[in-house]
Structure formats: C-alpha cells, structure tokens
C-alpha cells in the first residue's frame, strides 16, 4: 500500500504507515513480510483469492504474492508495517510460522498487549526513515513485535473468511484461475475462456480492475512461486524455472533479476544463509 503505484518493487524496506486507505488501483507484489491492522474489515484479493481480514486483527502475509485492497476504508485508518524478508529471516523466527507464510497463508492474530501496531507505528514511521540510534531502536522494537506475533500464531489455525472480492465477477474468476494455473503453459486466451469472454475484452476489463495486464499478473504469480521454491526446496535453478512455469531458464533469469534485483542463486544464498 505504501507505494501502490508500483506493480512490483523488490522490497519496500523496513517501513510503516497509518491513515485512510482507498481502494488499491493496482495488484502489486514486494519481497517483504507485511502486517496490517484496521478497525474495519479489510477486503483483499491475495494471490487470486478473495479474503476478508477481520477488524481488530493483525494479519501477516508474505507480500511477494500479488495482492490488492479491493475496497477502500473511507475515513477509517489502516496501519501497515513491512519488513524485508532478508531481515525477517535474520530474526530466526519459528520455522512453522515462516513455512505458513511461504505457503501463502494469511496468519491472523488478535491484537494484544505488546502487539499494539498503531501505537508503535506512530513513532516508528519517522524513525525508520533515518539512520542512527533511533532507527536501530525502532528496528529492535519492530522485531520484538513480530516475534510476539509469531509466538501468538503458534498452533493457531484461524481461517480467513471467504468473501466476494469487490471486483467484477469475471475479473475475480480470471484472477482466481491464474492463481491456480500460473505455473502451467497458459496465455490470455486460456484466462479469458474461464470467464467466457473474448480475449481482447478480457484484457480490457482485467487491466481496468487490477491495474496490470493478464500477462503481468501471470508473471507475478510465477515469480512468487519461484521465490517459494528457492526458499523451501533444494531444487536446481533450471528445475525451479520449469516448475514455476517459465519457458526457459534464460527467460526466468531475466524476469527474476528485473523484479527482484538479483539472480535466483544469489537470492537463495542471501535468504537461506541465516536459516
């Protein structure tokens, strides 16, 4: 949300924000762990799945998966926090918690003492932008909050409520199908067929609702799957490229580097060295 004009950013960094939230005009992705909280239910489309995050609940997810707030909150404020995955990995959080995030789960934790996100963000949002002692203090406090959230999430299996996505039914159907089939050999015509639309019209309505093309949304899903495989398996880069739906290793390398700012092998080394 912090830079919602970007369809993809390598990372938003350690950042936070508090304020009213309009509907996001674009489905985006970034390689951070994101936590958000609102006094009203939040309606999201995350990796093609419609979901409602209940009011007063901390929601944690891996933002490398394409996501979009599909209904604004009016004048009511939302609080966001992002922490780069490479930094989160260095915190040595419980493996079970990280596995749930990497698998695409939205982890829900009721707000509780020691996890008052809005109170923390009130002073962190300025401190994390700078350097020096206050930045370091904010980073430690954010780490402590995330550790408490991970501890509270242990053994929790609270489900995300199914919901209408706030999008046109045809667009929601196409996004959900892409989520399931991004790793397959699919194109615009295949996606359009799921909504019984002509491909040209499907491209128009999809981009109008999601802010990205069908091809871009497929690419977001494939990159997210590749990142998951790099972190959760020992498979070769060539095998991951194939399993994530890329036609060739060279295509995979080029797109991964453009979106993530590094090569797949370097990404794996950086993220796995603190495991």
C-alpha positions in Angstrom: 0.0 0.0 0.0 2.8 2.4 0.8 3.8 2.5 -2.9 0.7 1.2 -4.5 1.5 2.8 -7.9 4.2 0.2 -8.4 3.1 -3.2 -9.7 6.3 -4.7 -8.3 9.1 -3.5 -6.0 12.0 -5.6 -4.9 11.2 -4.5 -1.4 9.6 -1.6 0.4 12.2 -2.0 3.2 11.5 -1.5 6.9 8.6 0.9 6.6 5.3 1.7 8.2 2.3 3.9 7.5 -1.1 4.9 9.2 -4.0 6.5 7.5 -7.2 6.2 5.5 -6.9 3.6 2.7 -8.6 4.0 -0.7 -9.1 1.0 -2.9 -5.7 0.0 -4.4 -5.8 0.6 -8.2 -3.1 -2.0 -8.9 -2.3 -5.5 -7.8 1.3 -5.4 -6.7 4.0 -7.5 -5.0 7.1 -6.9 -3.0 9.5 -9.2 -1.1 8.5 -8.2 2.4 6.6 -9.7 5.3 3.6 -7.4 5.7 1.4 -6.8 8.7 -1.7 -4.7 8.7 -4.5 -3.8 11.1 -7.7 -1.8 10.8 -10.8 -1.0 12.8 -12.9 -2.3 9.9 -12.9 -5.5 7.9 -10.3 -5.3 5.1 -11.3 -6.9 1.7 -8.3 -8.2 -0.2 -7.5 -10.2 -3.3 -4.3 -12.0 -2.4 -2.8 -14.4 -5.0 -6.2 -14.6 -6.7 -8.1 -15.4 -3.5 -10.7 -13.1 -2.1 -10.3 -12.7 1.6 -11.7 -10.6 4.5 -9.3 -9.7 7.3 -11.5 -9.1 10.4 -11.4 -5.7 12.1 -9.0 -5.5 15.1 -6.9 -8.4 13.8 -3.3 -8.4 12.9 -2.9 -10.0 9.5 0.6 -11.2 8.5 1.5 -12.4 5.0 4.4 -12.7 2.5 3.8 -9.9 0.1 5.7 -11.5 -2.7 2.3 -12.8 -3.7 0.3 -10.4 -5.8 -2.2 -8.6 -3.6 -4.7 -5.7 -3.8 -7.1 -4.0 -1.3 -10.3 -4.1 -3.4 -12.5 -1.9 -1.2 -11.5 1.3 0.5 -12.0 2.1 4.2 -13.4 5.6 3.8 -12.1 7.8 6.6 -11.1 4.9 8.8 -7.4 4.4 9.2 -5.4 1.3 8.3 -1.9 0.6 9.8 0.7 -1.1 7.7 4.2 -2.4 8.5 6.6 -4.0 6.1 9.9 -5.7 6.9 12.2 -7.1 4.2 12.2 -10.9 4.0 16.0 -10.9 4.3 15.8 -9.0 7.6 12.9 -11.2 8.9 14.9 -14.3 8.1 17.8 -13.0 10.2 15.4 -12.8 13.2 15.3 -16.6 13.5 11.6 -16.8 13.8 9.9 -20.2 14.4 10.2 -22.4 11.3 6.5 -23.3 11.4 5.5 -19.6 11.3 7.7 -18.9 8.3 6.5 -22.1 6.5 2.9 -20.9 6.8 3.8 -17.5 5.3 5.8 -19.1 2.4 2.9 -21.4 1.7 0.7 -18.4 1.1 -1.2 -18.4 4.4 -2.5 -15.1 5.8 -1.7 -15.6 9.5 -4.3 -13.9 11.8 -3.6 -12.9 15.4 -5.9 -10.8 17.6 -4.2 -7.6 18.8 -2.9 -8.0 22.3 -0.6 -6.2 24.8 2.9 -6.0 23.3 1.4 -6.0 19.8 -0.2 -2.6 19.6 0.7 -1.9 16.0 -0.8 1.5 15.6 0.8 2.8 18.8 4.2 1.6 17.6 3.8 3.0 14.1 3.0 6.4 15.5 6.7 6.9 16.2 8.4 4.2 14.1 7.3 5.8 10.8 9.7 8.7 11.2 12.4 6.7 12.9 12.8 4.0 10.3 13.4 6.6 7.6 16.5 7.8 9.2 19.7 6.3 10.5 21.4 6.1 13.8 20.2 5.1 17.3 16.5 5.9 16.8 16.4 3.8 13.6 18.1 0.9 15.4 15.8 1.2 18.4 12.7 1.2 16.0 14.1 -1.9 14.2 14.5 -3.7 17.5 11.0 -2.8 18.7 9.6 -4.0 15.3 11.5 -7.3 15.7 10.0 -7.7 19.2 6.5 -7.1 17.9 7.0 -9.6 15.0 8.4 -12.2 17.5 5.3 -11.8 19.7 3.0 -12.2 16.7 4.9 -15.4 15.6 4.6 -16.7 19.2 0.9 -15.9 19.3 0.3 -17.6 16.0 1.8 -20.9 17.2 -0.8 -23.5 16.9 -3.4 -21.1 15.5 -5.4 -22.1 12.5 -7.9 -19.3 12.3 -9.3 -19.2 8.9 -9.7 -16.3 6.6 -13.4 -15.7 5.9 -14.4 -16.4 2.3 -15.7 -13.3 0.6 -16.8 -11.7 -2.6 -13.8 -9.9 -3.9 -15.3 -6.5 -4.6 -14.3 -7.0 -8.2 -16.4 -7.8 -11.3 -17.2 -11.5 -11.1 -15.5 -12.1 -14.4 -12.3 -10.5 -13.2 -12.4 -12.3 -9.9 -12.9 -15.6 -11.8 -9.9 -14.9 -14.0 -7.6 -13.9 -11.1 -8.5 -17.0 -9.1 -7.9 -19.2 -12.1 -4.5 -17.6 -12.7 -3.6 -18.2 -9.1 -4.2 -21.9 -9.6 -2.6 -22.3 -13.0 0.2 -19.7 -13.2 2.8 -22.4 -13.3 1.1 -24.0 -16.4 1.6 -23.1 -20.0 -1.2 -20.5 -20.2 -1.9 -17.4 -22.1 -4.6 -14.7 -22.4 -7.0 -16.8 -24.4 -6.9 -19.5 -21.7 -7.6 -17.0 -18.9 -10.4 -15.3 -20.9 -12.1 -18.6 -21.5 -12.6 -19.1 -17.8 -14.9 -16.0 -17.8 -16.4 -16.8 -21.2 -15.0 -13.5 -22.6 -13.3 -12.6 -25.9 -9.5 -12.3 -25.2 -9.4 -8.6 -26.2 -12.3 -7.7 -23.9 -10.9 -9.9 -21.1 -7.6 -7.9 -21.3 -9.5 -4.6 -21.1 -11.7 -5.5 -18.1 -8.8 -7.2 -16.2 -6.5 -4.3 -16.6 -9.2 -1.8 -15.6 -9.9 -3.7 -12.4 -6.4 -4.9 -11.4 -4.2 -2.2 -12.8 -1.9 -4.7 -14.5 -2.3 -6.8 -17.6 -3.2 -10.5 -17.6 0.4 -11.3 -18.6 1.8 -9.2 -15.8 -0.4 -10.9 -13.3 0.7 -14.3 -14.5 4.3 -13.2 -14.2 3.8 -12.0 -10.6 2.4 -15.4 -9.7 5.2 -17.3 -11.4 7.9 -15.2 -9.7 6.2 -15.7 -6.3 6.2 -19.5 -6.9 9.8 -19.4 -7.9 10.7 -17.5 -4.7 8.8 -20.1 -2.7 10.6 -23.0 -4.3 14.0 -21.3 -3.9 13.4 -20.9 -0.1 11.7 -24.2 0.5 13.5 -26.8 -1.7 16.9 -27.7 -2.8 15.8 -28.0 -6.5 18.1 -26.7 -9.2 17.5 -23.3 -10.7 16.6 -24.9 -14.0 14.1 -27.2 -12.3 12.6 -24.3 -10.4 12.2 -22.3 -13.7 10.3 -25.1 -15.2 8.1 -25.8 -12.1 7.2 -22.1 -11.8 6.0 -22.0 -15.4 8.9 -20.3 -17.3 9.5 -21.4 -20.8 13.3 -21.3 -20.4 15.9 -20.7 -17.8 17.1 -17.5 -19.6 13.6 -16.1 -19.5 13.4 -16.9 -15.8 16.8 -15.3 -15.1 15.9 -12.1 -16.9 12.5 -11.6 -15.3 13.7 -12.6 -11.8 16.6 -10.2 -11.9 14.4 -7.4 -13.2 11.8 -7.9 -10.5 14.0 -9.0 -7.5 17.1 -7.1 -8.3 19.3 -10.2 -8.1 19.8 -13.6 -9.6 17.8 -16.6 -8.3 21.0 -18.2 -6.9 22.0 -15.1 -5.1 18.5 -14.7 -3.8 18.6 -18.2 -2.4 22.1 -17.7 -0.8 21.1 -14.4 0.8 17.8 -15.7 2.3 19.0 -19.1 3.4 22.3 -18.2 5.0 20.7 -17.3 8.3 18.4 -20.3 8.4 
